[in-house]
Amino acid sequence: MASKHQLSLEVPETNNCQVFRIFDTSLYTDDLEVTCGTLQITSPGFNEPVNIEVLPGFNLILNACTLGIQSSNCGTTSQRLPDGIYTIRYSVSPNDKVYVEYQYLRVCQTLNKYFNFLCKLEMAACEPQADVKADLEELRMIRSFIDAAKVKVEYCSSPQQGMDLFLYAQSRLQKFGKDCC
């Protein structure tokens, strides 16, 4: 039986909305050479991917400039990366046959808003008052919708359903901010 590479990537969550971290977790066979490593990332709202040449074992921290989202002031400022679905394809030679593709739902900006609302709640190490308890329940529900959206996109291969859930979570979070704080 012929040996083959088992390509795999990890995209960890980060609370720094200006960076996108991605690293190679592939298992490479010693029987085959690893050449022409290419990482292609299509950001939300874009139709064409950014191509990045990579070596096995790469560990990248990308920003708006490297992802083609920002084109000016790249040496001095970095825009926040948008939340939404990023399509990530990693391949090695022969690139049309040896590849892996993922859809990743970035939720950084939305989670930062969620965390900020948690910070504003008047909580102590005891049973919360009724109004705080209601706010906590609403925030837990919103977080559940965010988590469900990620699962639909990343594990269930249902990007449209995931985005519907994510947009709903964002609208509830926006309403929560108007009602609560």
Backbone bond lengths (Angstrom), bond angles and torsions (degrees), N, CA, C in turn:
res aa  C-N    CA-C-N  psi(-1)  N-CA   C-N-CA  omega(-1)  CA-C   N-CA-C  phi
1 M - - - 1.449 - - 1.528 108.96 -
2 A 1.290 116.79 133.96 1.458 121.94 -177.23 1.518 110.95 -74.47
3 S 1.311 114.88 140.92 1.456 120.81 176.07 1.519 109.46 -78.21
4 K 1.317 115.75 150.77 1.458 119.11 176.26 1.522 109.61 -148.02
5 H 1.323 115.20 157.73 1.455 121.33 177.97 1.522 109.00 -73.92
6 Q 1.318 115.80 147.33 1.461 122.02 173.19 1.523 107.16 -114.50
7 L 1.322 115.92 95.20 1.454 120.94 -175.62 1.522 110.96 -77.54
8 S 1.315 114.20 141.16 1.457 120.87 -177.76 1.520 109.29 -157.87
9 L 1.333 116.55 142.75 1.459 122.32 177.93 1.524 110.00 -129.49
10 E 1.312 115.20 156.09 1.463 121.80 172.16 1.524 107.91 -125.75
11 V 1.330 115.34 138.04 1.462 121.89 175.00 1.529 105.89 -127.47
12 P 1.335 116.74 94.65 1.465 118.53 -177.39 1.526 112.15 -74.22
13 E 1.317 115.28 149.95 1.462 120.63 174.44 1.523 108.14 -67.42
14 T 1.316 115.69 144.95 1.457 121.15 175.66 1.518 108.62 -139.56
15 N 1.312 116.96 148.82 1.458 121.15 176.38 1.517 111.55 -92.79
16 N 1.319 117.30 -0.90 1.454 122.23 174.57 1.523 107.29 -90.83
17 C 1.307 116.43 103.61 1.463 121.11 -173.48 1.523 113.94 -76.59
18 Q 1.323 117.65 2.21 1.455 121.19 177.37 1.524 112.32 -96.19
19 V 1.325 117.87 -6.33 1.461 119.83 -177.95 1.522 111.86 -127.27
20 F 1.309 113.52 155.62 1.464 123.40 178.35 1.522 105.45 -131.43
21 R 1.306 117.27 111.94 1.463 120.48 -177.77 1.523 109.03 -102.11
22 I 1.306 115.38 138.31 1.463 121.37 178.75 1.524 107.99 -148.05
23 F 1.327 115.71 136.58 1.462 117.84 178.66 1.518 111.56 -141.12
24 D 1.315 112.79 156.22 1.466 123.33 -175.12 1.530 109.92 -84.92
25 T 1.319 115.85 123.92 1.469 121.86 175.80 1.530 110.08 -120.22
26 S 1.328 115.88 25.83 1.469 121.72 -176.43 1.524 111.84 -71.25
27 L 1.315 113.93 155.64 1.459 121.72 170.68 1.521 106.85 -108.46
28 Y 1.323 115.48 117.44 1.452 120.95 -177.35 1.532 108.88 -104.66
29 T 1.323 115.09 135.18 1.456 119.51 176.78 1.525 109.69 -79.97
30 D 1.307 116.05 146.68 1.467 120.37 177.65 1.526 111.31 -75.12
31 D 1.328 117.35 -14.95 1.461 122.10 -176.77 1.526 113.76 -76.74
32 L 1.326 117.29 -17.99 1.456 120.97 -177.10 1.520 110.72 -124.23
33 E 1.309 115.31 142.04 1.456 120.48 176.07 1.533 109.21 -73.14
34 V 1.320 116.47 147.88 1.463 121.63 177.58 1.527 107.38 -109.98
35 T 1.327 116.04 108.14 1.468 120.86 -178.59 1.520 109.86 -133.60
36 C 1.309 114.73 163.69 1.469 123.12 173.79 1.525 113.22 57.15
37 G 1.315 117.19 40.75 1.459 120.21 177.16 1.515 110.81 -62.57
38 T 1.334 115.40 124.60 1.459 120.77 -177.89 1.516 109.44 -132.80
39 L 1.305 114.83 128.69 1.448 122.36 175.10 1.513 107.10 -109.77
40 Q 1.319 117.23 125.03 1.460 122.06 178.93 1.524 107.79 -118.52
41 I 1.330 116.46 125.65 1.460 121.00 -179.27 1.522 108.81 -126.76
42 T 1.325 114.91 122.33 1.456 121.20 175.24 1.522 107.33 -105.50
43 S 1.318 116.02 118.07 1.467 121.90 -178.65 1.524 110.53 -82.90
44 P 1.342 117.36 159.53 1.469 120.00 177.78 1.522 110.69 -57.38
45 G 1.322 115.72 135.24 1.456 120.98 179.45 1.515 114.34 86.46
46 F 1.323 117.94 -2.46 1.461 122.13 179.56 1.524 109.10 -111.47
47 N 1.332 115.59 149.98 1.465 120.83 178.70 1.517 112.70 -101.97
48 E 1.324 116.64 -23.42 1.459 121.32 -177.16 1.529 109.85 -112.30
49 P 1.322 116.64 139.73 1.467 119.06 179.01 1.520 112.23 -80.21
50 V 1.320 114.22 159.73 1.450 122.00 168.18 1.520 105.87 -90.93
51 N 1.318 117.34 131.23 1.467 121.82 -179.89 1.526 109.74 -100.07
52 I 1.321 115.34 130.36 1.457 121.26 -179.67 1.522 107.90 -128.84
53 E 1.321 116.36 123.19 1.466 120.23 176.01 1.523 108.36 -76.73
54 V 1.331 116.15 132.42 1.467 121.04 -177.09 1.524 110.57 -134.82
55 L 1.319 114.54 159.95 1.457 122.42 174.18 1.520 108.73 -107.71
56 P 1.329 117.97 155.00 1.465 119.58 178.18 1.531 111.20 -54.26
57 G 1.328 115.26 140.87 1.452 120.59 -179.83 1.524 113.81 82.83
58 F 1.327 117.36 13.85 1.460 120.14 -177.17 1.534 111.74 -60.86
59 N 1.315 114.29 152.78 1.455 123.16 176.69 1.520 105.46 -143.20
60 L 1.330 116.93 100.04 1.462 121.37 -171.22 1.523 111.95 -110.26
61 I 1.318 114.55 144.11 1.455 122.02 168.67 1.518 105.54 -118.81
62 L 1.313 115.60 108.66 1.456 122.15 -175.22 1.523 109.71 -102.38
63 N 1.338 115.66 160.33 1.461 120.37 177.72 1.524 109.31 -135.55
64 A 1.318 116.15 -173.88 1.467 120.55 -176.91 1.522 111.91 -60.66
65 C 1.330 117.32 -33.40 1.471 120.22 179.17 1.525 111.14 -70.20
66 T 1.329 117.19 -47.66 1.469 119.70 -178.10 1.525 111.71 -69.03
67 L 1.326 117.73 -21.87 1.459 120.80 177.71 1.527 112.77 -92.54
68 G 1.333 116.96 1.26 1.466 120.63 176.89 1.520 113.87 77.12
69 I 1.317 118.09 14.17 1.462 122.02 179.57 1.526 110.09 -85.79
70 Q 1.320 116.71 -34.78 1.466 123.63 179.92 1.521 108.42 -116.21
71 S 1.335 115.95 136.63 1.469 118.31 -178.61 1.524 113.33 -122.60
72 S 1.326 118.92 -8.20 1.461 120.12 178.95 1.528 110.29 -124.86
73 N 1.320 115.94 156.32 1.466 123.19 -179.87 1.530 112.87 57.89
74 C 1.309 116.53 32.21 1.468 120.38 -176.08 1.521 113.21 -66.31
75 G 1.306 118.07 -27.23 1.455 119.73 179.47 1.515 113.67 -82.94
76 T 1.340 117.15 -14.07 1.461 119.65 -173.41 1.524 114.55 -116.34
77 T 1.325 117.61 -36.22 1.470 120.22 -179.46 1.525 109.31 -133.31
78 S 1.303 114.06 159.23 1.466 119.58 177.53 1.521 108.65 -135.93
79 Q 1.316 115.57 124.59 1.465 120.73 178.77 1.523 110.27 -70.85
80 R 1.327 114.81 156.50 1.461 119.13 171.74 1.528 108.28 -71.40
81 L 1.305 115.43 142.09 1.461 120.45 178.59 1.522 109.14 -80.98
82 P 1.319 116.95 140.92 1.463 118.60 -177.11 1.530 112.40 -72.07
83 D 1.313 114.44 148.11 1.455 119.93 168.44 1.523 107.40 -71.41
84 G 1.308 116.50 154.98 1.454 121.58 179.26 1.520 110.39 138.34
85 I 1.324 115.29 -172.16 1.461 121.30 -175.59 1.526 110.51 -89.26
86 Y 1.326 114.94 125.16 1.457 123.64 173.94 1.528 106.90 -107.52
87 T 1.318 116.84 130.50 1.460 121.32 175.52 1.520 107.14 -98.58
88 I 1.323 115.32 125.88 1.463 121.58 -174.88 1.520 108.72 -123.26
89 R 1.318 116.18 124.81 1.464 121.80 179.41 1.522 108.44 -126.32
90 Y 1.319 115.91 126.98 1.460 121.18 176.92 1.514 107.90 -119.64
91 S 1.340 115.41 132.24 1.463 119.14 -179.31 1.522 110.32 -142.45
92 V 1.325 114.10 155.66 1.462 122.22 171.56 1.526 106.82 -130.25
93 S 1.306 116.68 166.16 1.463 121.32 -176.14 1.533 111.62 -64.96
94 P 1.309 117.13 135.13 1.468 130.04 -6.53 1.532 110.41 -74.77
95 N 1.329 116.37 118.31 1.452 123.37 -169.40 1.524 115.19 -61.64
96 D 1.317 118.00 -23.60 1.464 119.92 178.62 1.527 112.05 -82.30
97 K 1.334 117.11 -9.64 1.463 120.69 -177.88 1.532 112.97 -117.75
98 V 1.315 117.76 -29.55 1.462 121.28 -176.40 1.525 108.11 -113.07
99 Y 1.324 115.80 94.85 1.458 120.11 -178.40 1.526 110.25 -155.74
100 V 1.308 114.08 164.90 1.459 122.24 172.70 1.524 105.92 -137.45
101 E 1.332 116.18 145.32 1.461 120.07 -178.41 1.519 109.26 -134.22
102 Y 1.319 114.50 137.33 1.462 121.62 -179.09 1.518 110.04 -129.36
103 Q 1.322 114.95 154.67 1.452 120.94 166.08 1.523 105.64 -115.59
104 Y 1.321 114.91 127.29 1.456 121.92 -175.70 1.520 108.81 -120.66
105 L 1.322 116.65 124.89 1.460 121.12 177.52 1.518 108.83 -94.29
106 R 1.314 115.03 107.54 1.467 120.67 178.41 1.523 107.70 -82.67
107 V 1.341 116.19 130.66 1.461 121.82 -176.46 1.533 111.77 -129.39
108 C 1.297 117.96 22.04 1.459 123.95 -172.16 1.529 112.92 -57.56
109 Q 1.304 117.82 -53.96 1.464 120.21 -176.92 1.524 111.24 -64.27
110 T 1.304 116.21 -39.21 1.463 120.90 179.45 1.526 110.95 -66.01
111 L 1.327 116.89 -43.79 1.465 119.67 178.35 1.521 111.53 -65.91
112 N 1.324 118.05 -35.58 1.463 119.59 177.42 1.526 111.02 -63.10
113 K 1.333 118.00 -38.94 1.469 120.89 174.79 1.531 110.27 -62.90
114 Y 1.314 115.72 -44.67 1.466 121.80 178.40 1.533 110.02 -57.68
115 F 1.327 117.09 -48.58 1.465 121.07 -179.79 1.533 111.34 -62.25
116 N 1.332 116.87 -39.00 1.460 120.17 178.42 1.526 111.72 -63.24
117 F 1.333 116.88 -38.25 1.462 119.62 176.81 1.527 110.97 -66.24
118 L 1.326 116.99 -38.10 1.465 119.40 175.48 1.524 110.76 -61.73
119 C 1.313 117.47 -39.16 1.468 121.43 178.99 1.522 111.58 -61.27
120 K 1.319 116.94 -34.80 1.459 121.02 -175.92 1.522 113.32 -77.95
121 L 1.314 118.07 -15.86 1.464 120.04 -179.39 1.523 110.42 -69.60
122 E 1.317 115.98 136.11 1.467 122.23 176.98 1.523 107.46 -82.55
123 M 1.326 115.14 96.63 1.461 119.86 -176.94 1.520 110.09 -123.40
124 A 1.319 114.45 152.27 1.452 122.19 174.70 1.526 106.78 -137.34
125 A 1.302 115.11 174.83 1.470 120.22 -178.77 1.530 110.12 -82.54
126 C 1.318 114.85 58.40 1.462 121.54 177.31 1.529 107.62 -157.78
127 E 1.319 115.72 176.14 1.465 120.69 178.90 1.525 108.81 -59.87
128 P 1.333 117.95 125.63 1.468 119.60 -177.72 1.529 111.97 -72.52
129 Q 1.319 114.41 157.80 1.457 119.82 175.38 1.530 108.71 -67.60
130 A 1.306 116.47 164.40 1.472 122.35 -173.05 1.526 112.86 -56.79
131 D 1.339 117.49 -42.76 1.467 119.11 -177.87 1.528 111.22 -68.44
132 V 1.324 116.91 -39.76 1.463 120.37 177.62 1.522 110.27 -68.06
133 K 1.318 115.99 -38.18 1.469 120.74 178.10 1.533 110.46 -61.71
134 A 1.316 117.19 -41.57 1.466 121.46 178.26 1.531 110.59 -65.12
135 D 1.342 116.35 -41.16 1.464 119.79 177.82 1.526 110.89 -63.72
136 L 1.330 116.27 -42.34 1.470 119.84 177.38 1.519 111.66 -60.69
137 E 1.323 116.33 -41.79 1.468 119.98 179.72 1.528 110.94 -62.84
138 E 1.322 116.08 -41.96 1.465 119.81 178.26 1.527 110.77 -64.74
139 L 1.323 117.64 -43.14 1.459 120.43 178.38 1.525 111.77 -64.51
140 R 1.328 117.36 -38.10 1.477 120.07 175.92 1.528 110.68 -62.86
141 M 1.321 116.44 -39.94 1.465 120.50 178.67 1.526 110.25 -64.20
142 I 1.308 116.41 -44.37 1.471 120.61 178.47 1.518 109.89 -60.71
143 R 1.326 117.31 -45.52 1.474 120.58 179.58 1.529 110.82 -61.35
144 S 1.322 116.40 -37.28 1.469 119.73 177.94 1.528 111.35 -63.94
145 F 1.327 117.08 -38.51 1.465 119.90 177.11 1.527 111.05 -66.57
146 I 1.332 117.48 -38.48 1.468 121.04 177.25 1.534 109.72 -63.18
147 D 1.337 116.26 -47.33 1.463 120.31 179.31 1.531 111.54 -61.99
148 A 1.323 116.29 -42.37 1.470 120.17 179.31 1.521 110.90 -63.96
149 A 1.322 116.94 -37.40 1.465 120.94 178.17 1.522 110.54 -62.19
150 K 1.334 117.11 -45.05 1.466 120.71 178.53 1.523 111.19 -61.45
151 V 1.321 116.43 -41.86 1.465 120.31 179.80 1.523 110.65 -63.56
152 K 1.322 116.79 -44.42 1.471 119.85 -179.59 1.529 110.85 -60.80
153 V 1.332 117.23 -41.81 1.465 120.71 -178.35 1.520 111.06 -73.80
154 E 1.338 116.96 -51.09 1.457 121.30 -168.03 1.524 114.83 -86.03
155 Y 1.326 118.40 -28.55 1.460 120.20 -175.84 1.525 113.72 -114.32
156 C 1.320 116.57 -31.93 1.471 120.29 -175.59 1.518 113.22 -96.38
157 S 1.331 117.68 -3.25 1.472 122.38 -177.70 1.529 111.64 53.83
158 S 1.319 115.23 42.84 1.467 121.77 177.59 1.523 109.41 -124.96
159 P 1.340 116.50 71.23 1.465 118.96 -174.25 1.525 114.07 -62.50
160 Q 1.315 118.52 -38.60 1.467 119.64 -178.64 1.521 110.87 -67.08
161 Q 1.310 116.72 -42.93 1.462 120.78 177.98 1.533 109.84 -63.79
162 G 1.319 116.65 -40.74 1.459 120.72 177.90 1.512 112.07 -62.70
163 M 1.326 117.12 -44.26 1.463 120.29 179.53 1.523 111.32 -66.02
164 D 1.327 117.56 -36.50 1.468 120.37 176.17 1.533 110.25 -60.04
165 L 1.331 116.36 -45.54 1.466 120.56 178.19 1.524 111.38 -64.09
166 F 1.330 116.18 -41.25 1.455 120.68 -178.85 1.529 111.20 -64.99
167 L 1.310 117.51 -44.88 1.464 121.04 178.79 1.526 110.99 -63.72
168 Y 1.328 116.21 -36.45 1.458 120.43 176.60 1.536 109.94 -65.08
169 A 1.317 117.33 -43.56 1.464 121.41 177.68 1.530 110.25 -60.60
170 Q 1.324 116.95 -43.53 1.462 120.61 179.14 1.534 111.24 -62.52
171 S 1.341 116.94 -40.83 1.470 119.22 179.97 1.529 110.74 -66.74
172 R 1.322 117.36 -38.08 1.471 120.13 177.40 1.527 110.15 -67.40
173 L 1.313 117.28 -37.39 1.456 120.86 178.95 1.535 110.34 -66.17
174 Q 1.312 116.23 -40.27 1.465 120.35 178.19 1.528 109.75 -64.64
175 K 1.315 117.20 -44.70 1.469 121.52 177.96 1.528 110.15 -62.41
176 F 1.328 117.17 -40.67 1.456 121.06 178.72 1.522 110.56 -59.49
177 G 1.322 116.55 -42.05 1.461 120.69 179.37 1.517 112.47 -63.47
178 K 1.314 117.28 -35.99 1.466 120.66 178.98 1.533 110.86 -73.83
179 D 1.335 116.79 -39.21 1.452 121.35 -176.82 1.526 112.57 -76.82
180 C 1.320 115.50 -35.28 1.460 120.10 -168.80 1.518 113.34 -93.93
181 C 1.313 116.67 -54.12 1.467 118.70 -164.03 1.504 111.17 -115.74
